[in-house]
């Protein structure tokens, strides 16, 4: 059974992983992402701070990454941030959590934002 799960996770497309992540994130976005990181044993973050955003992911060697939550990059912005028309579709596609304060988007490692 574990092998089947690993095979399915390895074959899962980015779109399917995003959809699954959206179903696992509800309520307070910051609390939810913290819970997900703790569940995979991630206690340190690699991050970059921009003018109005933080981009982060679990800090660990690539060979130790095992799943969505410790592999993908996440972008944290204000939920009321207004996005230019040319990027709003991408932002919405990658949004996995949106609450009254924050938006969290997820991007595969090769697409770091």
C-alpha positions as a Markdown table, in Angstrom:
| # | Residue | x | y | z |
|---|---|---|---|---|
| 1 | Unk | 0.0 | 0.0 | 0.0 |
| 2 | Unk | 2.8 | 2.4 | 0.8 |
| 3 | Unk | 4.5 | 1.7 | -2.5 |
| 4 | Unk | 1.2 | 2.4 | -4.3 |
| 5 | Unk | 0.9 | 5.8 | -2.5 |
| 6 | Unk | 4.4 | 6.7 | -3.4 |
| 7 | Unk | 3.9 | 5.8 | -7.0 |
| 8 | Unk | 0.7 | 7.8 | -7.2 |
| 9 | Unk | 2.3 | 10.8 | -5.5 |
| 10 | Unk | 5.3 | 10.6 | -7.9 |
| 11 | Unk | 2.9 | 10.5 | -10.9 |
| 12 | Unk | 0.6 | 13.3 | -9.7 |
| 13 | Unk | 0.7 | 16.3 | -12.0 |
| 14 | Unk | 1.3 | 19.8 | -10.6 |
| 15 | Unk | -2.3 | 20.7 | -11.2 |
| 16 | Unk | -3.5 | 17.7 | -9.2 |
| 17 | Unk | -1.1 | 18.5 | -6.4 |
| 18 | Unk | -2.4 | 22.1 | -6.3 |
| 19 | Unk | -6.0 | 20.9 | -6.2 |
| 20 | Unk | -5.2 | 18.5 | -3.4 |
| 21 | Unk | -3.4 | 21.2 | -1.4 |
| 22 | Unk | -6.4 | 23.5 | -1.7 |
| 23 | Unk | -8.6 | 20.9 | -0.1 |
| 24 | Unk | -6.1 | 20.6 | 2.8 |
| 25 | Unk | -5.9 | 24.3 | 3.5 |
| 26 | Unk | -8.9 | 25.9 | 5.2 |
| 27 | Unk | -9.4 | 28.5 | 7.9 |
| 28 | Unk | -6.4 | 30.6 | 8.9 |
| 29 | Unk | -3.8 | 30.4 | 6.2 |
| 30 | Unk | -0.8 | 31.0 | 8.4 |
| 31 | Unk | -1.9 | 28.4 | 11.0 |
| 32 | Unk | -2.7 | 25.9 | 8.3 |
| 33 | Unk | 0.7 | 26.2 | 6.5 |
| 34 | Unk | 2.5 | 26.0 | 9.9 |
| 35 | Unk | 0.6 | 22.7 | 10.7 |
| 36 | Unk | 1.5 | 21.3 | 7.3 |
| 37 | Unk | 5.2 | 22.1 | 7.8 |
| 38 | Unk | 5.2 | 20.6 | 11.3 |
| 39 | Unk | 3.5 | 17.4 | 10.0 |
| 40 | Unk | 6.4 | 16.9 | 7.6 |
| 41 | Unk | 9.0 | 17.7 | 10.2 |
| 42 | Unk | 10.0 | 21.1 | 8.8 |
| 43 | Unk | 11.1 | 23.5 | 11.5 |
| 44 | Unk | 13.3 | 25.8 | 9.5 |
| 45 | Unk | 12.4 | 27.9 | 6.4 |
| 46 | Unk | 14.4 | 29.1 | 3.5 |
| 47 | Unk | 12.8 | 32.5 | 2.5 |
| 48 | Unk | 13.1 | 35.6 | 0.5 |
| 49 | Unk | 11.4 | 38.9 | 1.4 |
| 50 | Unk | 10.1 | 41.2 | -1.3 |
| 51 | Unk | 8.4 | 44.6 | -1.1 |
| 52 | Unk | 5.0 | 43.1 | -0.4 |
| 53 | Unk | 5.5 | 39.3 | -0.3 |
| 54 | Unk | 7.5 | 36.5 | 1.3 |
| 55 | Unk | 8.5 | 33.5 | -0.7 |
| 56 | Unk | 9.5 | 30.4 | 1.4 |
| 57 | Unk | 9.8 | 26.7 | 1.6 |
| 58 | Unk | 11.2 | 24.1 | 3.9 |
| 59 | Unk | 14.9 | 24.3 | 4.5 |
| 60 | Unk | 16.4 | 20.9 | 4.0 |
| 61 | Unk | 18.7 | 19.2 | 1.5 |
| 62 | Unk | 17.0 | 18.3 | -1.8 |
| 63 | Unk | 17.7 | 14.6 | -1.3 |
| 64 | Unk | 15.6 | 14.7 | 1.9 |
| 65 | Unk | 12.5 | 16.3 | 0.3 |
| 66 | Unk | 9.6 | 13.9 | 0.1 |
| 67 | Unk | 6.3 | 15.6 | -0.7 |
| 68 | Unk | 4.5 | 18.7 | -1.7 |
| 69 | Unk | 4.8 | 20.5 | 1.6 |
| 70 | Unk | 8.6 | 20.2 | 1.9 |
| 71 | Unk | 9.4 | 20.6 | -1.8 |
| 72 | Unk | 7.3 | 23.4 | -3.3 |
| 73 | Unk | 7.8 | 27.1 | -2.9 |
| 74 | Unk | 5.1 | 29.2 | -1.3 |
| 75 | Unk | 4.3 | 32.9 | -1.7 |
| 76 | Unk | 2.6 | 34.8 | 1.1 |
| 77 | Unk | 0.9 | 38.1 | 0.3 |
| 78 | Unk | -1.9 | 40.2 | 1.6 |
| 79 | Unk | -5.4 | 38.9 | 0.6 |
| 80 | Unk | -6.3 | 42.4 | -0.5 |
| 81 | Unk | -3.3 | 42.9 | -2.8 |
| 82 | Unk | -4.4 | 44.0 | -6.2 |
| 83 | Unk | -2.7 | 42.1 | -9.0 |
| 84 | Unk | -2.1 | 43.3 | -12.6 |
| 85 | Unk | -4.4 | 41.8 | -15.2 |
| 86 | Unk | -1.5 | 39.9 | -16.9 |
| 87 | Unk | -0.7 | 37.8 | -13.7 |
| 88 | Unk | -4.1 | 37.5 | -12.0 |
| 89 | Unk | -5.0 | 34.2 | -13.7 |
| 90 | Unk | -1.7 | 32.6 | -12.6 |
| 91 | Unk | -2.1 | 33.9 | -9.1 |
| 92 | Unk | -5.6 | 32.4 | -8.8 |
| 93 | Unk | -4.4 | 29.1 | -10.3 |
| 94 | Unk | -1.7 | 28.8 | -7.7 |
| 95 | Unk | -3.6 | 30.0 | -4.7 |
| 96 | Unk | -4.1 | 27.3 | -2.1 |
| 97 | Unk | -5.4 | 29.4 | 0.7 |
| 98 | Unk | -7.1 | 32.8 | 0.9 |
| 99 | Unk | -8.5 | 34.2 | 4.2 |
| 100 | Unk | -9.3 | 37.7 | 5.5 |
| 101 | Unk | -5.6 | 38.6 | 5.8 |
| 102 | Unk | -3.4 | 36.4 | 3.6 |
| 103 | Unk | -3.1 | 34.6 | 0.3 |
| 104 | Unk | -0.8 | 31.6 | 0.0 |
| 105 | Unk | 0.2 | 30.4 | -3.4 |
| 106 | Unk | 2.2 | 27.3 | -4.2 |
| 107 | Unk | 4.8 | 26.8 | -7.0 |
| 108 | Unk | 6.8 | 23.8 | -8.0 |
| 109 | Unk | 10.6 | 24.1 | -7.3 |
| 110 | Unk | 11.5 | 24.8 | -10.9 |
| 111 | Unk | 9.1 | 27.8 | -10.9 |
| 112 | Unk | 10.3 | 29.7 | -7.8 |
| 113 | Unk | 8.6 | 33.1 | -7.8 |
